[in-house]
């Protein structure tokens, strides 16, 4: 099967990165039918630099937000497969070859997700596809595995479910949840970890505003809990939902701190998790004294304290792991 696809790039004030994003798409083999950029009311050189790099450009006159930008691109798209690439990300050299192999493996798929590497990392050398994992509404509700710039989308079902919602945060996750909830979506969403993009994730990106992202995700999870947990008894659905919101709050706190922001500027636990007992427990676990104790215990276990007269092991070498994007 020959892969026919377009790369769609929503952009706002992206003059420093747009040319590299466009060039990374046009260099793919097989090449996209076109690279289409939507400038969401940019007032810098985004439009000029995107055109100079070889993209077709739709120049929006006002800033309407990332959801509206993605929807405009979807409405303009023509190819059966689409990749929405963020304007500060870039495709790795073998991305399109991996797309084609994945489509060959799952020709009836609606969504084919892949992995990413940080923008500062070296591109992997000729990676092969790792096994694909199926994604359904319940597993997607528990954890979003899809990376926005690393996900191939079939245009027809995307249009049929209404496309991207006109929101400014977590627009992709909101879209995945609606798509996965379609009655015909069973067996059509797949994800794997093979990287296809070099992705910019830092405190200045839209994902860097953790407080707003966590608040938006809480709203999504509550809205889709009934459909995602259908078939479970009511008390079980409630318990599972509260547990999921606890995980959301805790992961958000970790990412907030990773971006160098103080815990005092993060959301109170009660704003995310309902009730009194669970928010109180989360506040206790997040207190500096408890965190210091936990970290000390983890370091002691990892470094191997002497036990029963045994010699201590040398400290282990640890590689920092980036927080996932929820």
FISE-989219 format. One line per 3 residues: their letters; for each residue x, y, z of N, C-alpha, C. Coordinates in pm, whole numbers, always signed. Layout:
FISE-989219
a = X/Y/Z/X/Y/Z/X/Y/Z ~ ... $
//
This chain:
FISE-989219
xxx = +85/-120/+0/+0/+0/+0/+88/+125/+0 ~ +59/+219/-89/+134/+343/-96/+74/+443/+4 ~ +159/+503/+84/+114/+601/+183/+93/+735/+115 $
xxx = -27/+790/+128/-58/+924/+79/-99/+1007/+199 ~ -22/+1110/+227/-46/+1186/+350/-8/+1332/+332 ~ -57/+1415/+421/-20/+1556/+428/+29/+1586/+569 $
xxx = +115/+1685/+580/+161/+1732/+710/+98/+1869/+735 ~ +27/+1880/+845/-44/+2002/+883/+26/+2066/+1001 ~ +55/+2195/+992/+134/+2263/+1095/+60/+2387/+1144 $
xxx = -4/+2381/+1261/-59/+2502/+1321/+56/+2584/+1381 ~ +54/+2714/+1359/+168/+2796/+1401/+121/+2931/+1452 ~ +186/+2976/+1558/+162/+3110/+1610/+294/+3167/+1660 $
xxx = +335/+3278/+1603/+460/+3344/+1641/+576/+3243/+1639 ~ +588/+3170/+1528/+682/+3058/+1519/+797/+3087/+1423 ~ +834/+3212/+1407/+935/+3246/+1308/+1070/+3178/+1332 $
xxx = +1100/+3144/+1458/+1230/+3084/+1488/+1236/+2934/+1460 ~ +1120/+2870/+1443/+1120/+2724/+1430/+1046/+2673/+1308 ~ +962/+2753/+1246/+872/+2702/+1143/+947/+2648/+1022 $
xxx = +1055/+2715/+981/+1127/+2669/+862/+1185/+2530/+883 ~ +1238/+2504/+1002/+1296/+2372/+1030/+1186/+2265/+1035 ~ +1071/+2299/+1092/+960/+2204/+1095/+915/+2168/+954 $
xxx = +898/+2269/+868/+855/+2245/+730/+959/+2164/+654 ~ +1085/+2202/+669/+1193/+2132/+598/+1200/+1985/+638 ~ +1179/+1956/+767/+1186/+1817/+813/+1075/+1733/+751 $
xxx = +960/+1796/+721/+850/+1723/+658/+874/+1704/+508 ~ +921/+1808/+442/+944/+1799/+297/+1059/+1705/+262 ~ +1148/+1679/+356/+1261/+1590/+331/+1224/+1442/+344 $
xxx = +1102/+1411/+385/+1063/+1272/+408/+1052/+1194/+277 ~ +1074/+1062/+288/+1053/+970/+177/+977/+849/+229 ~ +854/+825/+184/+783/+902/+83/+747/+1042/+131 $
xxx = +746/+1135/+37/+720/+1275/+69/+571/+1298/+90 ~ +533/+1395/+172/+392/+1429/+185/+339/+1494/+58 ~ +210/+1481/+34/+148/+1549/-80/+171/+1700/-72 $
xxx = +166/+1752/+49/+199/+1892/+73/+217/+1913/+223 ~ +282/+2023/+256/+289/+2069/+394/+205/+2196/+401 ~ +102/+2193/+483/+8/+2304/+494/+22/+2368/+631 $
xxx = +57/+2495/+635/+75/+2570/+759/-44/+2664/+777 ~ -99/+2667/+898/-199/+2767/+933/-138/+2862/+1033 ~ -122/+2988/+995/-72/+3090/+1086/-189/+3147/+1164 $
xxx = -189/+3125/+1294/-302/+3161/+1379/-291/+3306/+1428 ~ -295/+3398/+1331/-286/+3540/+1366/-146/+3584/+1403 ~ -44/+3517/+1350/+94/+3556/+1382/+125/+3696/+1330 $
xxx = +201/+3772/+1408/+242/+3907/+1368/+392/+3915/+1340 ~ +463/+3803/+1349/+606/+3801/+1321/+628/+3750/+1179 ~ +741/+3683/+1152/+775/+3638/+1017/+734/+3492/+991 $
xxx = +640/+3440/+1069/+599/+3301/+1053/+553/+3271/+911 ~ +465/+3353/+856/+409/+3326/+723/+516/+3328/+615 ~ +600/+3430/+617/+704/+3444/+515/+803/+3328/+522 $
xxx = +844/+3291/+642/+944/+3185/+655/+885/+3048/+621 ~ +759/+3026/+651/+695/+2900/+613/+688/+2887/+462 ~ +649/+2995/+393/+642/+2992/+247/+779/+2975/+185 $
xxx = +877/+3042/+240/+1013/+3031/+187/+1066/+2889/+202 ~ +1020/+2818/+306/+1066/+2680/+329/+993/+2579/+240 ~ +886/+2623/+170/+818/+2535/+76/+678/+2494/+116 $
xxx = +623/+2552/+222/+488/+2515/+265/+382/+2599/+196 ~ +262/+2542/+184/+144/+2622/+154/+97/+2683/+286 ~ +54/+2808/+282/+20/+2878/+406/-120/+2937/+399 $
xxx = -197/+2913/+504/-324/+2983/+526/-297/+3084/+636 ~ -317/+3211/+605/-281/+3319/+698/-406/+3368/+769 ~ -425/+3322/+893/-540/+3366/+972/-520/+3507/+1024 $
xxx = -627/+3585/+1026/-613/+3727/+1063/-616/+3750/+1213 ~ -668/+3653/+1289/-672/+3670/+1434/-635/+3539/+1502 ~ -589/+3551/+1625/-550/+3433/+1701/-674/+3370/+1764 $
xxx = -706/+3248/+1719/-827/+3179/+1768/-795/+3058/+1854 ~ -668/+3025/+1869/-633/+2914/+1955/-602/+2787/+1879 ~ -537/+2694/+1949/-483/+2576/+1883/-593/+2484/+1831 $
xxx = -707/+2476/+1902/-816/+2391/+1854/-872/+2439/+1722 ~ -896/+2569/+1712/-948/+2627/+1588/-846/+2613/+1476 ~ -716/+2628/+1509/-611/+2614/+1408/-609/+2472/+1351 $
xxx = -615/+2372/+1438/-615/+2234/+1391/-740/+2203/+1308 ~ -854/+2256/+1351/-977/+2230/+1277/-973/+2294/+1138 ~ -919/+2414/+1129/-906/+2478/+998/-818/+2395/+905 $
xxx = -709/+2344/+957/-621/+2260/+876/-692/+2131/+834 ~ -767/+2070/+925/-840/+1948/+891/-939/+1974/+778 ~ -1008/+2087/+784/-1105/+2121/+680/-1039/+2147/+545 $
xxx = -913/+2190/+547/-841/+2218/+422/-772/+2094/+366 ~ -756/+1991/+448/-679/+1874/+408/-754/+1791/+303 ~ -676/+1719/+222/-733/+1636/+116/-686/+1490/+120 $
xxx = -568/+1466/+172/-509/+1332/+169/-580/+1239/+268 ~ -575/+1108/+244/-640/+1014/+337/-574/+1007/+474 ~ -443/+1036/+481/-372/+1034/+609/-314/+1172/+639 $
xxx = -315/+1208/+766/-268/+1340/+809/-176/+1327/+929 ~ -77/+1415/+934/+6/+1427/+1053/+4/+1574/+1094 ~ -38/+1602/+1217/-38/+1738/+1269/+93/+1759/+1345 $
xxx = +180/+1842/+1290/+313/+1865/+1346/+316/+2001/+1414 ~ +352/+2004/+1542/+367/+2132/+1610/+480/+2213/+1546 ~ +465/+2345/+1548/+558/+2430/+1474/+697/+2436/+1535 $
xxx = +713/+2391/+1661/+848/+2389/+1720/+903/+2248/+1730 ~ +837/+2152/+1664/+888/+2015/+1656/+939/+1988/+1514 ~ +1006/+1875/+1496/+1050/+1837/+1362/+1043/+1685/+1347 $
xxx = +1017/+1641/+1225/+1015/+1499/+1198/+1157/+1445/+1185 ~ +1179/+1326/+1238/+1308/+1260/+1223/+1321/+1204/+1081 ~ +1442/+1180/+1034/+1463/+1145/+892/+1386/+1022/+844 $
xxx = +1366/+922/+929/+1299/+798/+885/+1150/+795/+916 ~ +1092/+907/+954/+954/+907/+1001/+857/+852/+896 ~ +862/+901/+774/+764/+859/+673/+779/+712/+637 $
xxx = +901/+660/+638/+918/+516/+612/+846/+435/+720 ~ +856/+480/+845/+787/+412/+955/+636/+428/+943 ~ +591/+546/+901/+448/+565/+877/+397/+462/+776 $
xxx = +470/+450/+664/+427/+359/+558/+423/+215/+607 ~ +521/+174/+685/+523/+37/+737/+406/+14/+832 ~ +375/+114/+914/+265/+99/+1009/+131/+92/+938 $
xxx = +112/+173/+833/-12/+168/+755/-25/+34/+685 ~ +85/-19/+637/+83/-151/+574/+39/-258/+674 ~ +84/-244/+797/+50/-342/+901/-95/-328/+947 $
xxx = -145/-203/+952/-282/-179/+999/-354/-88/+899 ~ -392/-142/+784/-451/-57/+679/-587/+1/+716 ~ -657/-59/+813/-788/-10/+853/-782/+82/+976 $
xxx = -663/+118/+1019/-649/+199/+1139/-706/+339/+1118 ~ -745/+400/+1228/-784/+541/+1229/-673/+628/+1288 ~ -602/+574/+1384/-495/+648/+1451/-375/+555/+1467 $
xxx = -258/+603/+1427/-133/+529/+1444/-35/+620/+1518 ~ -14/+589/+1645/+74/+671/+1727/+216/+617/+1731 ~ +310/+709/+1750/+452/+675/+1758/+513/+753/+1875 $
xxx = +643/+732/+1896/+712/+798/+2005/+785/+923/+1962 ~ +867/+973/+2052/+939/+1098/+2032/+1076/+1089/+2100 ~ +1164/+1180/+2065/+1287/+1203/+2140/+1291/+1351/+2172 $
xxx = +1362/+1391/+2278/+1375/+1535/+2306/+1448/+1604/+2192 ~ +1420/+1732/+2174/+1479/+1807/+2063/+1632/+1810/+2068 ~ +1688/+1791/+2187/+1833/+1796/+2202/+1900/+1660/+2180 $
xxx = +1820/+1554/+2163/+1876/+1420/+2150/+1918/+1393/+2005 ~ +2014/+1304/+1990/+2054/+1261/+1856/+1945/+1172/+1797 ~ +1923/+1185/+1667/+1823/+1102/+1601/+1866/+956/+1603 $
xxx = +1774/+864/+1635/+1810/+721/+1633/+1844/+677/+1491 ~ +1935/+583/+1480/+1982/+537/+1349/+1888/+430/+1295 ~ +1817/+463/+1186/+1731/+368/+1113/+1653/+276/+1206 $
xxx = +1565/+332/+1288/+1490/+247/+1381/+1390/+159/+1308 ~ +1361/+45/+1367/+1255/-39/+1315/+1132/-25/+1403 ~ +1018/-68/+1352/+894/-58/+1429/+894/-157/+1544 $
xxx = +859/-108/+1663/+835/-200/+1773/+689/-245/+1765 ~ +649/-346/+1842/+512/-397/+1831/+410/-289/+1867 ~ +300/-285/+1792/+193/-189/+1818/+104/-240/+1931 $
xxx = +57/-147/+2013/-35/-181/+2122/-172/-119/+2093 ~ -278/-197/+2107/-412/-142/+2081/-451/-42/+2189 ~ -527/+58/+2149/-576/+161/+2240/-728/+166/+2225 $
xxx = -800/+154/+2337/-945/+172/+2334/-981/+288/+2426 ~ -1110/+318/+2435/-1152/+434/+2511/-1112/+424/+2657 ~ -1126/+305/+2717/-1094/+293/+2859/-945/+311/+2885 $
xxx = -862/+247/+2804/-717/+262/+2825/-672/+405/+2796 ~ -735/+469/+2697/-703/+607/+2664/-743/+700/+2778 ~ -857/+673/+2840/-902/+752/+2954/-806/+737/+3072 $
xxx = -755/+616/+3090/-660/+595/+3201/-529/+668/+3178 ~ -484/+672/+3053/-356/+738/+3023/-349/+765/+2874 ~ -322/+889/+2837/-311/+924/+2696/-173/+884/+2644 $
xxx = -164/+785/+2554/-33/+743/+2505/+13/+819/+2382 ~ -76/+899/+2321/-45/+960/+2192/+30/+1091/+2209 ~ +135/+1108/+2128/+212/+1232/+2122/+160/+1312/+2003 $
xxx = +123/+1437/+2025/+51/+1512/+1921/+126/+1516/+1789 ~ +256/+1544/+1791/+332/+1556/+1667/+376/+1422/+1610 ~ +346/+1314/+1678/+393/+1181/+1637/+280/+1087/+1602 $
xxx = +165/+1141/+1565/+46/+1058/+1546/-15/+1078/+1409 ~ -24/+969/+1335/-84/+970/+1202/-234/+947/+1216 ~ -313/+1029/+1148/-460/+1028/+1162/-524/+1003/+1026 $
xxx = -624/+917/+1023/-701/+900/+901/-805/+1013/+893 ~ -808/+1083/+780/-889/+1203/+768/-1039/+1177/+777 ~ -1089/+1071/+710/-1234/+1052/+699/-1302/+1037/+835 $
xxx = -1257/+946/+923/-1325/+937/+1053/-1304/+1062/+1139 ~ -1189/+1130/+1121/-1166/+1253/+1197/-1270/+1358/+1163 ~ -1299/+1371/+1035/-1401/+1466/+991/-1539/+1421/+1039 $
xxx = -1564/+1291/+1031/-1697/+1239/+1063/-1735/+1263/+1209 ~ -1638/+1256/+1302/-1670/+1278/+1444/-1669/+1425/+1481 ~ -1645/+1513/+1386/-1650/+1656/+1414/-1516/+1724/+1425 $
xxx = -1408/+1646/+1417/-1276/+1706/+1417/-1232/+1755/+1553 ~ -1149/+1856/+1554/-1087/+1908/+1675/-1178/+2010/+1744 ~ -1195/+1999/+1874/-1280/+2096/+1945/-1212/+2232/+1952 $
xxx = -1289/+2341/+1959/-1231/+2476/+1959/-1182/+2518/+2097 ~ -1088/+2443/+2152/-1033/+2473/+2284/-885/+2505/+2269 ~ -826/+2562/+2373/-686/+2603/+2367/-593/+2507/+2441 $
xxx = -646/+2414/+2516/-560/+2321/+2591/-610/+2178/+2577 ~ -516/+2086/+2562/-544/+1943/+2550/-641/+1913/+2436 ~ -630/+1991/+2329/-720/+1970/+2215/-701/+1831/+2156 $
xxx = -577/+1782/+2153/-553/+1649/+2096/-615/+1539/+2182 ~ -597/+1548/+2313/-654/+1446/+2402/-806/+1448/+2392 ~ -866/+1566/+2387/-1011/+1576/+2371/-1056/+1509/+2241 $
xxx = -980/+1530/+2135/-1012/+1469/+2005/-998/+1318/+2010 ~ -889/+1268/+2069/-870/+1123/+2078/-986/+1058/+2153 ~ -1029/+1120/+2263/-1137/+1061/+2342/-1267/+1051/+2263 $
xxx = -1298/+1156/+2187/-1420/+1151/+2104/-1406/+1045/+1996 ~ -1290/+1039/+1932/-1269/+941/+1825/-1277/+799/+1879 ~ -1213/+775/+1994/-1214/+641/+2052/-1352/+600/+2099 $
xxx = -1438/+697/+2128/-1573/+666/+2172/-1670/+635/+2059 ~ -1627/+651/+1934/-1713/+619/+1821/-1738/+467/+1818 ~ -1861/+425/+1790/-1891/+281/+1789/-1806/+199/+1692 $
xxx = -1756/+262/+1585/-1677/+188/+1487/-1526/+192/+1513 ~ -1486/+251/+1628/-1343/+270/+1654/-1274/+145/+1706 ~ -1348/+44/+1743/-1288/-76/+1803/-1183/-136/+1711 $
xxx = -1062/-156/+1763/-954/-218/+1688/-889/-126/+1586 ~ -914/+6/+1593/-862/+98/+1492/-764/+201/+1546 ~ -735/+198/+1676/-638/+290/+1735/-520/+208/+1786 $
xxx = -399/+246/+1742/-279/+173/+1778/-167/+270/+1816 ~ -82/+224/+1907/+30/+309/+1948/+155/+224/+1966 ~ +269/+284/+1938/+399/+221/+1959/+498/+328/+2003 $
xxx = +613/+285/+2052/+709/+381/+2109/+819/+421/+2012 ~ +826/+362/+1894/+928/+398/+1797/+924/+549/+1771 ~ +1034/+623/+1790/+1027/+769/+1775/+1024/+814/+1630 $
xxx = +942/+917/+1603/+936/+976/+1469/+954/+1127/+1473 ~ +953/+1187/+1592/+972/+1332/+1602/+1075/+1366/+1709 ~ +1139/+1482/+1686/+1217/+1548/+1790/+1128/+1659/+1844 $
xxx = +1094/+1652/+1970/+987/+1734/+2025/+1038/+1833/+2128 ~ +991/+1957/+2117/+1024/+2061/+2213/+923/+2057/+2326 ~ +970/+2029/+2448/+884/+2032/+2566/+960/+2106/+2675 $
xxx = +910/+2222/+2711/+976/+2302/+2815/+873/+2395/+2876 ~ +913/+2469/+2975/+820/+2553/+3048/+755/+2659/+2964 ~ +812/+2694/+2849/+755/+2798/+2766/+654/+2747/+2665 $
xxx = +642/+2617/+2646/+545/+2564/+2551/+407/+2560/+2616 ~ +306/+2533/+2536/+170/+2528/+2590/+157/+2417/+2693 ~ +234/+2308/+2679/+230/+2201/+2777/+305/+2239/+2904 $
xxx = +384/+2348/+2899/+456/+2392/+3017/+367/+2456/+3120 ~ +248/+2503/+3084/+154/+2561/+3179/+78/+2446/+3244 ~ +140/+2387/+3345/+86/+2264/+3402/-46/+2288/+3473 $
xxx = -59/+2400/+3542/-182/+2427/+3616/-303/+2427/+3522 ~ -291/+2499/+3410/-402/+2503/+3314/-425/+2368/+3250 ~ -316/+2294/+3221/-330/+2162/+3157/-400/+2063/+3250 $
xxx = -364/+2064/+3378/-427/+1972/+3473/-575/+2006/+3490 ~ -608/+2134/+3498/-748/+2173/+3510/-828/+2129/+3388 ~ -769/+2144/+3269/-838/+2103/+3146/-853/+1951/+3141 $
xxx = -750/+1878/+3184/-760/+1732/+3180/-862/+1681/+3281 ~ -870/+1745/+3395/-971/+1703/+3492/-1111/+1713/+3430 ~ -1138/+1822/+3361/-1268/+1840/+3298/-1295/+1730/+3195 $
xxx = -1193/+1697/+3116/-1209/+1591/+3016/-1237/+1456/+3081 ~ -1161/+1424/+3185/-1177/+1294/+3248/-1315/+1278/+3310 ~ -1364/+1381/+3376/-1496/+1373/+3436/-1603/+1360/+3328 $
xxx = -1586/+1434/+3218/-1686/+1432/+3110/-1695/+1295/+3044 ~ -1581/+1227/+3028/-1580/+1100/+2954/-1579/+978/+3046 ~ -1587/+998/+3177/-1578/+884/+3269/-1692/+785/+3248 $
xxx = -1813/+835/+3226/-1926/+745/+3210/-1909/+650/+3094 ~ -1867/+703/+2978/-1849/+618/+2861/-1728/+526/+2875 ~ -1620/+579/+2931/-1498/+500/+2943/-1512/+386/+3043 $
xxx = -1592/+406/+3145/-1607/+306/+3251/-1741/+234/+3244 ~ -1806/+241/+3129/-1936/+175/+3112/-1925/+27/+3143 ~ -2025/-24/+3212/-2026/-166/+3249/-1980/-191/+3390 $
xxx = -1913/-94/+3452/-1870/-109/+3591/-1981/-60/+3684 ~ -1994/-121/+3801/-2094/-71/+3897/-2066/+74/+3935 ~ -2172/+147/+3970/-2158/+288/+4002/-2051/+319/+4106 $
xxx = -2049/+249/+4222/-1946/+278/+4321/-1804/+253/+4269 ~ -1790/+152/+4184/-1659/+123/+4127/-1617/+234/+4032 ~ -1712/+282/+3949/-1681/+394/+3859/-1636/+516/+3937 $
xxx = -1705/+544/+4048/-1666/+658/+4130/-1528/+643/+4189 ~ -1496/+522/+4239/-1365/+498/+4299/-1254/+507/+4194 ~ -1280/+449/+4076/-1180/+453/+3970/-1157/+597/+3923 $
xxx = -1265/+675/+3913/-1251/+814/+3872/-1170/+893/+3973 ~ -1197/+875/+4101/-1120/+947/+4203/-973/+906/+4199 ~ -948/+776/+4179/-808/+730/+4171/-737/+792/+4051 $
xxx = -808/+800/+3938/-748/+861/+3818/-718/+1008/+3840 ~ -806/+1079/+3910/-782/+1220/+3938/-666/+1239/+4036 ~ -650/+1145/+4129/-533/+1151/+4219/-403/+1140/+4139 $
xxx = -400/+1045/+4044/-282/+1027/+3960/-257/+1153/+3877 ~ -364/+1211/+3823/-349/+1335/+3746/-287/+1445/+3830 ~ -337/+1464/+3951/-284/+1572/+4037/-138/+1547/+4070 $
xxx = -105/+1423/+4104/+32/+1392/+4146/+131/+1405/+4030 ~ +93/+1354/+3915/+181/+1367/+3798/+198/+1513/+3760 ~ +90/+1590/+3769/+99/+1732/+3738/+193/+1804/+3832 $
xxx = +187/+1771/+3960/+279/+1833/+4056/+423/+1802/+4021 ~ +451/+1677/+3987/+588/+1639/+3951/+637/+1719/+3830 ~ +552/+1733/+3729/+592/+1808/+3610/+609/+1957/+3641 $
xxx = +519/+2010/+3723/+527/+2151/+3765/+661/+2179/+3832 ~ +702/+2089/+3920/+832/+2105/+3988/+948/+2086/+3891 ~ +933/+1994/+3794/+1038/+1974/+3695/+1065/+2101/+3615 $
xxx = +962/+2182/+3593/+978/+2307/+3520/+1033/+2419/+3608 ~ +1069/+2385/+3731/+1134/+2484/+3818/+1038/+2576/+3891 ~ +911/+2535/+3902/+813/+2620/+3966/+786/+2570/+4108 $
xxx = +754/+2662/+4201/+732/+2620/+4340/+600/+2546/+4356 ~ +597/+2455/+4453/+475/+2379/+4480/+360/+2471/+4520 ~ +392/+2585/+4580/+289/+2677/+4626/+208/+2737/+4510 $
xxx = +262/+2734/+4387/+192/+2789/+4272/+112/+2683/+4196 ~ +109/+2562/+4250/+36/+2452/+4185/-107/+2448/+4237 ~ -193/+2371/+4172/-333/+2357/+4210/-348/+2289/+4346 $
xxx = -436/+2340/+4433/-470/+2264/+4555/-531/+2129/+4518 ~ -501/+2027/+4597/-550/+1893/+4565/-702/+1889/+4556 ~ -771/+1967/+4639/-916/+1967/+4638/-976/+2024/+4512 $
xxx = -898/+2098/+4434/-949/+2150/+4307/-953/+2042/+4198 ~ -885/+1931/+4222/-878/+1823/+4123/-951/+1699/+4171 ~ -931/+1663/+4296/-986/+1539/+4351/-1102/+1573/+4445 $
xxx = -1220/+1516/+4423/-1334/+1546/+4511/-1319/+1481/+4647 ~ -1394/+1533/+4744/-1394/+1477/+4878/-1299/+1549/+4971 ~ -1281/+1493/+5089/-1193/+1555/+5187/-1074/+1469/+5223 $
xxx = -1094/+1336/+5226/-988/+1246/+5272/-874/+1239/+5171 ~ -907/+1213/+5044/-802/+1198/+4943/-722/+1327/+4921 ~ -786/+1444/+4908/-706/+1566/+4896/-615/+1589/+5017 $
xxx = -666/+1557/+5136/-582/+1571/+5255/-460/+1480/+5251 ~ -481/+1356/+5206/-370/+1262/+5195/-269/+1309/+5092 ~ -318/+1360/+4979/-227/+1410/+4875/-146/+1529/+4926 $
xxx = -211/+1618/+4999/-137/+1732/+5055/-28/+1686/+5150 ~ -60/+1584/+5230/+40/+1530/+5322/+157/+1470/+5246 ~ +128/+1389/+5144/+234/+1325/+5067/+319/+1427/+4992 $
xxx = +258/+1541/+4955/+331/+1642/+4880/+408/+1739/+4968 ~ +395/+1728/+5099/+466/+1821/+5188/+616/+1799/+5176 ~ +696/+1905/+5188/+842/+1894/+5172/+904/+1789/+5264 $
xxx = +857/+1781/+5390/+920/+1688/+5484/+896/+1543/+5441 ~ +773/+1511/+5396/+743/+1376/+5352/+820/+1345/+5223 ~ +826/+1440/+5131/+899/+1417/+5007/+1047/+1393/+5035 $
xxx = +1104/+1469/+5128/+1246/+1445/+5162/+1265/+1305/+5217 ~ +1172/+1261/+5303/+1183/+1128/+5361/+1172/+1019/+5254 ~ +1075/+1038/+5164/+1056/+940/+5058/+1179/+933/+4968 $
xxx = +1231/+1051/+4930/+1348/+1051/+4842/+1469/+988/+4910 ~ +1486/+1014/+5040/+1597/+954/+5112/+1584/+802/+5117 ~ +1460/+754/+5137/+1439/+609/+5140/+1465/+547/+5004 $
xxx = +1421/+615/+4898/+1445/+564/+4763/+1594/+560/+4733 ~ +1667/+668/+4770/+1812/+668/+4747/+1880/+557/+4824 ~ +1838/+537/+4949/+1900/+432/+5030/+1878/+294/+4969 $
xxx = +1755/+269/+4924/+1726/+139/+4863/+1802/+121/+4733 ~ +1814/+230/+4656/+1877/+221/+4525/+2028/+205/+4539 ~ +2085/+275/+4634/+2230/+269/+4651/+2275/+147/+4730 $
xxx = +2184/+79/+4798/+2219/-46/+4864/+2287/-28/+4997 ~ +2210/+0/+5102/+2268/+9/+5236/+2314/-129/+5281 ~ +2420/-138/+5366/+2465/-269/+5415/+2355/-338/+5494 $
xxx = +2336/-463/+5466/+2238/-541/+5539/+2300/-675/+5576 ~ +2274/-716/+5700/+2324/-847/+5746/+2474/-862/+5723 ~ +2549/-754/+5748/+2693/-762/+5735/+2742/-753/+5595 $
xxx = +2653/-738/+5494/+2696/-732/+5356/+2758/-597/+5325 ~ +2839/-592/+5221/+2902/-466/+5180/+2803/-382/+5102 ~ +2814/-250/+5119/+2728/-159/+5043/+2768/-160/+4897 $
xxx = +2668/-155/+4811/+2697/-146/+4669/+2732/-3/+4633 ~ +2810/+17/+4528/+2838/+153/+4485/+2710/+220/+4434 ~ +2704/+353/+4444/+2584/+422/+4396/+2556/+391/+4251 $
xxx = +2429/+375/+4220/+2390/+347/+4082/+2391/+475/+3999 ~ +2421/+462/+3874/+2413/+574/+3780/+2271/+582/+3729 ~ +2210/+701/+3744/+2070/+716/+3707/+2058/+815/+3592 $
xxx = +1968/+784/+3503/+1939/+874/+3390/+1808/+944/+3416 ~ +1805/+1078/+3412/+1678/+1148/+3433/+1576/+1107/+3328 ~ +1453/+1095/+3370/+1344/+1060/+3280/+1249/+1178/+3271 $
xxx = +1219/+1221/+3151/+1129/+1334/+3133/+988/+1294/+3173 ~ +917/+1389/+3233/+777/+1363/+3268/+694/+1351/+3143 ~ +599/+1258/+3146/+512/+1243/+3030/+414/+1358/+3025 $
xx = +350/+1373/+2907/+269/+1491/+2885/+121/+1472/+2912 ~ +84/+1362/+2968/-56/+1348/+3004/-148/+1346/+2888 $
//
